[in-house]
Amino acid sequence: MKPTESTLSPICWGIYDTQLDQFRDEDYESEETARHEFVDYWKEIVFDEMWENFDFEHYMKRHHIPIHQLTEDEERAMVQAYMDDYTDEEFLDFYGFQVRPLDTALFN
C-alpha cells in the first residue's frame, strides 16, 4: 500500500437510529464494542417498561416453571433472562438500531 492511500476501515463506529434516520451522539472504537455497549445501555432503558408489560404466566408455561406468585426478584430475573435470550443483533434490529461506520470526514 502506498503511503498516501487510506485504509477502508473506519475510525470509529456509531449507532444509527433507523426510526429517526440519524446517528446517535455516541461513538465507539470497534463494531463489536458499539454493539455490545449500546445493547447493554438500551436494555437498561427498556427494562422497566418490559417488566410492566411482561406476561409472566406465559413465560412460566413456556419454560415449564410451575405457576406461582412471584417475588419482585423472580420477576426481574425472568425479564432479564428473556432479554438475554436475544442476541445483540436481534435486540438492535427489534428497536430499530444499526451499528454503522461513521464517516471519517467528520473527524478531520
N, C-alpha and C positions, 0 to 999 in steps of 0.2 A: 504494500500500500504506500502511496506517495504521501509525504508529509502534509500536503495541502488537502488531501482527501479527508472527508469527515466520516466517521463511522455511522452506521444506521441505528445504533442503539440510542434510545432516548436518555436525556439527562435525568429525568425523573418521571414518575407516574402520577396520575390523578384519578379521581373518581368522577365519572360523568353521570349526571342525573338525566336519564332519558325523558322523564316527565317534564322537567324544566328546560331541557335542551341546553344544558350548560354544565361546566365543570364546577365542582365544589372547591372551596378555598384550600383544602389540604393538598400537600404533595408528598410523595414517598420516594425512597431511593430505589425500590425494586417493585416489580409487578406483584410478587408474592407478598411482600410486606404490605403493600397497598391493600390487597385483597383481604389478608388476614386481620390487619389492624382496623380497617374500616368495618368489616363484618362484626368484629367484637364490639366496636363502638356502636354500631347500629342495633345490634341485639340488645344492648343496654337501654337504648332509646325505646324500642318497641316492646320490651319485656312486660311492662305493666299493662299496656293495652291488650297484649296477647293473654296475659294472666286473667284479666277481667272477662274476656270473651271465650276462654278455653272450655272445651267440652270434656270435662274430666271423666265423666261416665263412659263416653265413647272411647277415650284413651285407655281407660282401665280394661274395658271389654276387649279392645283390640290387642292389648298386651297381656291378657289373661291375669289381670290383677283383680283379686276379689273386691267387689264393690263395697265400700265402707266410707264412713265420714272421714274426710281428710283433714289433717292439720295444715296450717299455713305452710310449714316447711315442706310437707309432702306435695302440696300443690305447686309450690315454687320449683321443687325438684322435677316434677313431671313436665312443667312448662319448659324448663331448661333442657331436659332430656329430649323433648320434642324439637326444640330449636337446634339442638346439637346433632340431630339426625340428618339435617340438611348440610350439604357441602357449602363451602363459602360461595362458590359459583352459583349454586341454586338459590341461595339466600339473596345474593346481589340481583340475580335475574328477577326473582319474585318482587323485590321492591323497586325495580327499575333503575338499577345502577350498573355501571360497567367500569372496569379498570382499563384505562387507556393511557398511552404515552402522551405526555404533554409536549407541546410544540417547543422545541429548543430555542426558537427565536424569542420566546417570552423571557428567556433568562439571559439574553445578551445585552 
